[in-house]
């Protein structure tokens, strides 16, 4: 029988074990809330196994953490891995019939659930580190909660360092009487000194984490390591833990510390290190050993315990998945860590005694950091999760008790991809092919590339490419083929794990497809193109145009100059690295054009495109791979193409694409005044309104453009009249006449205000003598006409909309000034009774 007292000796979580066992005994579900380092991962699983008949499966979000937890529990129970405690991760399994506690990654358990939701032989499932909010762990919460509806004997426990306990208690207790019990374990922290060491340089630049900032972290860690003994009252330098966002940063800082701190053992901790290196980190140090400095990714935040640490140096950054829907890009990006994460990282220094934490940023930056980690389901690509949900029988996760629902837009995009793959039907239900793809431990696009590629290039090459892409390798210069060569030689990081995965995928592909042909020079590019046909790309100048329409730049390397490439990964970027495109190609392989057309055959289209240029509609028949033009010939546009071209030109350039004649402009102004003053049914003559209604009034003229006509030769007067309301149109000349009859007998043109002038008035410019005797100022559409009274030479003398006031007042001064200048023209003292005339006195 397992000795829980010996396993839990010195672990704070031992005090919480009775509460956990009672909760499981009474309700079958529990939520454990305990800080990192309290021993929950070590002690809770064997405590459950002691009370249950069957296996306890513990889900760890990372492979390295699952292996480490299994080995530690095996060591504490005096057994070998695979006996009492074992593990199953992708490509590696140490489990026997005697195994009581099995540590596994989320993907392993998801595929077991799809194969048999009853989970035969499993008595309990423990979801560890649920606060990290990984997509697969979130899906397991919902799926296992549904399983408990049918299997009430299945024990379900969620554990976390920082947790929204109420939310998860409600989710896990959905199938029972109310929320699940919450088991708390208080922190066992010793005093912790916190220091701030902000960098004098930005933490990130256009290429990611800035090298200058990494140098600052290196120097800060070295200096803190030298000073920590005195600050903590120790006889010598303590073991230290340095947190950085990714593998590249870990490797660079570790190399710098080896130079600056020669007396220390500098170790790296990330997902790509081997089992032996991992054991060296998690085993801790012995008396007399050199002090250790462990440079780690977020692995050591909560998933993995590094014993003996009394000093923590935190860069304050994290790497999280992000999806760019507009450019169809997804991948890991560097972001500010959450405040929760920063607190957990600092707390690692005070688990075994007084600790020191140094943050390489200031308090203002800390306050601006997000409070909690961003749930992956809200920001990541959902193609894989959407297929799992479809295979589970709940397309889009509708009705599932998930911690957060997947965003509707991301789900729609994911289902569109799955439909193109043939993995789901129109209702979102999984097809037979979709279920086969879900069995492959890779993104559905890569799974489809493995199966289709094996028949074209052979199972070995297809497996090599898919294994490299699934494990997130980052080739130098973006050259995927070069990376595969290094992996085959064993000279690239992670080569051993890659080779193991290749063998597994190759066997799977052989079972599904047979041997395949192989032997293609561009076989690597073909497999990539099968996975991502929308990322087939063609060189256009110094950058590449992807079939999806995204433009991206290649980093310096061996692929430059290739006409066609298949892009495996493209990410957002700024600065010179992106050559002004906003995106950079991280991984790609060359391929021939005919291969690109074969792999992306579903994107091949022939379409006629029409554009409006130089007053004409011109059209070309284009053969293209979606956004990549392959060939183009001039053709005569059809009526529909002409209409679309004009509509697009109107949206971009407005009504200026047409030439307005004086008559058309005048009519438009008259109608605009009526719309302003009278309103409906007189039509709006604004640019936006006319552009929106163009089919109603310009349809026949636009159709003639398809026959080669020119837009600048279209008289818009007649088209505008098509917008006149009937029967009100009969009153146009009465309400807004084109000309105004003045007392001299002449009809003078009325200048109507601009269409966009909200206060403009109709204006009549007329010689003063033509208005003698006109006392009542006329109005147009209810608006008084403004008269510009002119001299005999046509120069302005007065502006008025009240003729009666003018004759009674200002006229006398005008007469005095003008009669000597224009003696041949009448300037009567009494303009009220004088005859209006456009002639001189002699001619009159």
C-alpha positions, 0 to 999 in steps of 0.5 A: 500500500502506498505510504502517503505520509512518506510521500507527503513529508515536508509538503504543505499540501499534506494538510489538505489531503483529508479535505480532498479525500472527503470531497471526493468520497462525498461528491466525486468532484473537487477543485484544488487551489494551492500555490506552486511548490506546495506538493499538490501534483506529487501528493494528490494523485496517490491520495486519490489512488489509495481510495479508488479502484482503477487508474488515476490519470493526471493531465499535465499541460506539458510533456516535460512536466508529465515526465518529471512528475511521473519520475518524481512520484516513482522515486518517492514510492521506491519504484521505477517509472511505469510501475506505480507511476508512469507517463504517456506523452506524444511518442513516448509511453512508460506505463504497465498493468501495475500503473496506478497513477499515469501522467499524460498530456491533454492531447493524449487524453482527448484522443482516448476520449474520442476513441472511448468516452467511457474511459474504461479502467480509469477511476479518476482524472486530475486536471492539473494547472488549469489556470494556464487556460490551454485550449485542450485543457479547457476542452477536457473540462467540458468533455469530462463534465459531460462524461460524468453525467453517464459515469457518476463513479468517475472522479474529477479533480481540477488543480491550479496555482491561481484559479477562478475557483467558483467558475471551475467548481460550477463547471465540474459540479454541473452533473451533481448537486451544486458546485464542486467542493473547493479544497484550499492549501495555504501558501508556505512562503518564507519572507521575500525581498522584491527588487526592481531592475528596469532596463534602459532599453526597450524590451522588444523590437521589430524582431521580437525580444531585443538583444539589448534587453537580453543582455540587461537580463544577463547582467542583472542575473549575474549581479544578483547572483553575486549579491544574493548570499549577503542579502539572504544571509547565506554562506555562498551563492544560492541556486537561481531561476531566470524566467524568459519567454522562449527557447532563443532567449533562454539559450542566449542568456544562458550562454552569457551567464556561463561567461559572466558567472564561471563558478556556477552551473548554468542549466537550460529548461525548456520543452526541447531539452532531453530527459537527462538534462531535464532530470538534472534540473528537477533533481536539485543540487547536493551539498558541495555542488556548484550553485546552479542558475536555471534559465527557463521558459514559463515551464518553471512557473507552476508546471515544474518545480525546480528545488533549492531556488532562493533567487528569481530573476524575471524578464516579465515576458511570456509567449502566447498563441495569437491568431491574425484573422485578417491575414490568416496567420497564427503562431506564438507571439511575445507579450507581457506576462500576467501579474498572476504569473509574475507573482508565481515566478517571484514566489519560487524564491521563497519556498524553502527559505527567505528569498530574493526576486528581481524584476527586470522592469519597473512598478509601472510596467507591473501595474499595466500587465494583464491581471490574468493569463489570456485564455488560449481559446479566445485568441488562438487558431481553432481548426484543431479544437473545432475538429475535436468538438465535431468528433465529440458530437458538439460542433462549435462547443454549443451547450458544453460546460466550457470555461469560456465559449470559443469566439464565433468568428474564429469558429466560423473560420475554423469550420471553413478550413475543415470543410475545405479539408473534407473533415466536417459537413455543412452542419459542422458534423465530423465526416469519416475523413475528419475522424481519421484526421483527428487520430493523427496527433497534429493539426488537421491541416498537417494530418491531411498533408501527411495522408495525402503527401504520403501517396505522392512523396512517400510516407517517410518524407511526409512524416519528416515534414509533418513532424518538424512542423508539428513540433514548432521548429524554427529554421534559420533563414526560414529554410525548412529543407535545410532544417530537415537536413540538420534534423536527419544528421542529428545536428539540430536541437530536438533531433532525437525527439523528431526522429521518434515522431517521424517513425510513429507518423511514418507507420501511421501513414503506411497503414493508411496509404501504402508506400507512395511514390516518393522521389520528388525534388520539391517533395518538402514544399509539396507536403507544406503546400498540401497542409497550407494551400492558401500559403503557396507564394510567388515572388513579386519583387523583393517580397512574396505574395501568398495565395491568401493575399498576404504579402510577406518578406523572407529573412536572409537565407538560402530561399531568397531568389526562389520563384515559388515557395510553400510557406509553413509559418508566417507571422506579423512583424515590423521594420526592415525584417518585414520589408514594409509588408507587416509580415515575415516568413518563418518557415518555407520550402521551394516548389515548382509552379506545376506543383503549386497548382497541383497542391493548391488546385482547389484555389485555381480560378479563372475569372474576368476582372474589370476595372475603371481606368482613364474614363473607361471600363477595361477587363482581363481574363485572369487565371489565378491561384486565389490572389496569385495571378498566373496569366492574364489576357484582355477581353471585352467586359460584360455588363455585370463586370462593367457594373462592378467596376463602376461601383468600385470606382464610385466607392473609391473616387466618388462621382468625380469619375464622371464629367458634369455638364453645366445643365446636369450640374444645374439640375442637380443643384435645383433638386438639392435645394428642393430636397433641403427645403421641401424634403421627401419625395425630392431626392437627396443629391449628395455624393454618397446618396447618388453613388449608393443609388447609381443603378437607379439612374445610371444603369443604361449608361454604365451598360454602354461602358461595357461596349467601350464608351467613355464615362466623361462623354456621358451627359448626366442630365437625362440620367438625373431626371430618372430620379424625379418623383412622380407626379411631383416632377411636374412642379419642378419648373414652378418650385425651382425654375431654371430661369427667373423673369425680371421686369425688363422682360428678360428671363435670367438664369438662377444660380442655385447653391452648391449641393453641400451648402446647407445655408446657400441661397438661389442667386440672380445676377441682373442689371439694376435697371432691369428691376425698376418697379419690382417691389416684392422680392421673389422666392424659390422653393420658399427661399428668398432669391438673393439679387446681385444688382449689377452696373451697366458694365456688369460689375456688382453694385449691391446684394439684397434679398429685399428689393423694397428696402433697397429702393427706399434706402441704398438706391439713392447713394448708388444713383448718386455714384453711378449717374455720372459714370454711366450717363447714357443709362437711366437713373431715375429718382423714383425707381418705383414708377420707372420702366425697367429696361436693359437698354440705354436711354437713347435706345429706350 
